[in-house]
Amino acid sequence: MRLDHIAYRVKDRYKTAKFLQETLGYTVGHEFQITFQDGTNADCIALLPPEKRSKKIDEWNLNINTGLITFPPQDGYSLHAPPEIFVSDGPKGSIVGDWVEKREGVGGIHHLAYHVEDVEKTMNEWKEKGYVEFLSEEPLTCHEPKLTQVFSKPSELTGVIYELIKREDNKGFCEKNVEQLMESTR
């Protein structure tokens, strides 16, 4: 399991993106707008980390107990898997705008996404242990990019919404799934 991405809801996505670019070296990967059923919008920027992610990241075998790494980094790739960052904002009356306004105009981390080998299995394990409730009974799937994901309700233990995600092609966000997440947290 590794941190896949961090999602922020903010007052000004461009100022936030500029901060992350100038201080941490992120670059803009993709910008898009989500229009909700009520006609409001959220504007989104997906930021890519400065380090390359190995295309064979799923083949890494890291044994924390022994410190054994059986898939070493190669040719300019970082050993760690740096997270992408997702930044969104929206006008007053929108899902994102109202979320930021409730926090007195200060944005923040909305959710943390963890890459897991099997979303449904991990989801069921977490439910059986009583750690979190999920926003849907089944994981969401997307074909372009190919991924499976599910979102929790805010955890009573940490206050954070968790996303479990499995990327088949290691790229991008699924706009339809992002829309469903935002709608479910209204």
C-alpha distance (Angstrom), angle and dihedral (degrees) to the residues before:
residue distance angle dihedral
M1 . . .
R2 3.80 . .
L3 3.79 137.6 .
D4 3.81 105.1 -91.2
H5 3.79 101.6 -179.6
I6 3.78 145.4 -20.2
A7 3.81 118.9 -134.2
Y8 3.79 120.0 -151.5
R9 3.79 128.3 -170.3
V10 3.79 108.7 -156.4
K11 3.78 145.4 168.8
D12 3.84 94.8 -117.9
R13 3.81 118.0 19.7
Y14 3.81 93.3 -168.7
K15 3.81 94.1 55.0
T16 3.80 90.1 46.3
A17 3.81 92.4 47.4
K18 3.82 90.6 48.4
F19 3.81 90.2 51.7
L20 3.83 91.6 50.4
Q21 3.80 91.6 45.8
E22 3.80 96.0 48.4
T23 3.81 97.7 40.5
L24 3.81 104.3 32.9
G25 3.80 102.6 22.3
Y26 3.82 98.5 -115.9
T27 3.81 120.0 156.8
V28 3.79 130.7 -151.7
G29 3.77 110.3 -98.4
H30 3.79 102.9 172.5
E31 3.80 139.3 -8.4
F32 3.77 124.0 -159.2
Q33 3.79 143.5 154.2
I34 3.78 127.2 -127.8
T35 3.81 118.6 -151.5
F36 3.79 114.5 -158.2
Q37 3.79 129.2 -148.0
D38 3.83 90.6 -99.8
G39 3.83 91.0 56.5
T40 3.83 96.2 -107.1
N41 3.79 122.4 126.1
A42 3.77 142.9 -141.6
D43 3.78 119.5 -157.7
C44 3.78 115.5 -146.9
I45 3.79 140.1 -166.2
A46 3.79 123.1 -168.5
L47 3.80 110.4 -154.3
L48 3.79 123.8 -157.9
P49 3.81 122.4 -143.2
P50 3.80 120.5 -111.8
E51 3.81 92.3 -120.5
K52 3.77 121.1 72.3
R53 3.78 117.9 -114.9
S54 3.76 113.4 -132.3
K55 3.77 111.5 -111.3
K56 3.81 86.7 -137.9
I57 3.81 94.3 53.3
D58 3.80 92.1 128.3
E59 3.83 89.0 59.9
W60 3.80 93.8 60.1
N61 3.76 113.4 115.8
L62 3.77 110.6 -162.6
N63 3.79 117.7 176.0
I64 3.79 105.3 -165.6
N65 3.81 93.6 -169.5
T66 3.80 94.8 57.9
G67 3.80 99.4 24.2
L68 3.81 88.4 -125.4
I69 3.79 115.3 155.6
T70 3.78 113.1 -173.7
F71 3.80 97.4 179.6
P72 3.81 107.8 53.3
P73 3.81 122.2 -163.9
Q74 3.80 117.1 -91.8
D75 3.81 137.5 -155.2
G76 3.80 104.6 -15.3
Y77 3.78 97.8 -28.9
S78 3.78 120.1 129.9
L79 3.77 119.1 -122.9
H80 3.78 91.2 -133.5
A81 3.77 122.3 64.8
P82 3.81 105.0 -121.9
P83 3.81 114.4 -145.0
E84 3.76 124.7 -116.5
I85 3.79 116.1 -127.3
F86 3.79 124.7 -134.1
V87 3.82 116.6 -160.2
S88 3.80 124.5 -173.4
D89 3.79 137.4 175.0
G90 3.77 135.3 174.0
P91 3.79 142.8 -178.7
K92 3.79 125.0 -90.9
G93 3.80 109.0 -73.5
S94 3.81 93.2 33.5
I95 3.81 125.3 107.5
V96 3.81 94.1 -107.7
G97 3.82 95.6 37.1
D98 3.81 92.1 51.8
W99 3.83 91.6 46.5
V100 3.80 90.7 54.1
E101 3.82 91.7 43.8
K102 3.84 91.0 53.6
R103 3.80 86.3 57.2
E104 3.82 89.5 56.8
G105 3.80 93.0 -99.3
V106 3.78 94.4 -54.2
G107 3.78 115.3 119.1
G108 3.75 125.1 -150.4
I109 3.74 148.4 166.1
H110 3.77 109.3 -43.0
H111 3.80 98.5 -177.2
L112 3.79 145.3 -12.2
A113 3.78 118.4 -134.6
Y114 3.79 122.5 -151.3
H115 3.79 124.1 -163.5
V116 3.81 109.9 -132.4
E117 3.78 132.6 178.4
D118 3.81 94.9 -123.8
V119 3.82 118.6 19.9
E120 3.80 97.1 -168.6
K121 3.81 93.8 46.4
T122 3.82 92.8 48.4
M123 3.80 90.6 44.8
N124 3.81 90.9 53.5
E125 3.82 92.2 46.9
W126 3.80 91.5 52.5
K127 3.82 91.4 47.1
E128 3.82 92.9 48.4
K129 3.82 90.3 51.9
G130 3.80 90.6 48.4
Y131 3.80 94.2 -124.3
V132 3.81 98.8 132.5
E133 3.77 144.9 -6.8
F134 3.77 118.6 -126.2
L135 3.80 129.2 -134.8
S136 3.80 92.0 -129.9
E137 3.79 135.3 31.8
E138 3.80 92.6 -131.0
P139 3.82 133.0 33.3
L140 3.80 117.6 -97.3
T141 3.79 118.0 -118.2
C142 3.77 132.3 -156.1
H143 3.78 129.6 -170.7
E144 3.83 99.6 -158.5
P145 2.94 106.4 65.4
K146 3.78 92.5 16.0
L147 3.80 108.1 -124.2
T148 3.79 145.5 130.9
Q149 3.79 122.1 -144.7
V150 3.79 144.8 162.3
F151 3.80 132.6 -169.2
S152 3.78 129.4 -143.3
K153 3.76 127.9 -143.4
P154 3.82 112.2 -109.2
S155 3.80 106.9 -64.4
E156 3.79 116.8 -113.7
L157 3.83 86.2 -146.6
T158 3.81 99.4 53.3
G159 3.82 107.5 5.9
V160 3.81 88.6 -124.2
I161 3.79 129.3 123.8
Y162 3.80 109.9 -130.7
E163 3.75 126.8 -151.7
L164 3.79 121.6 -160.7
I165 3.79 110.8 -156.8
K166 3.80 138.2 177.4
R167 3.79 115.1 -167.5
E168 3.77 116.4 -161.8
D169 3.80 95.0 -171.1
N170 3.84 101.6 26.7
K171 3.79 96.4 -125.8
G172 3.75 143.3 104.2
F173 3.77 140.3 -18.6
C174 3.78 127.7 -78.9
E175 3.80 105.6 -121.4
K176 3.83 93.8 -159.2
N177 3.82 91.8 53.4
V178 3.82 90.9 46.3
E179 3.80 88.3 53.7
Q180 3.82 91.5 50.8
L181 3.82 90.9 49.4
M182 3.79 92.8 50.3
E183 3.82 92.2 46.3
S184 3.80 91.0 50.4
T185 3.81 92.6 53.4
R186 3.82 94.6 51.5
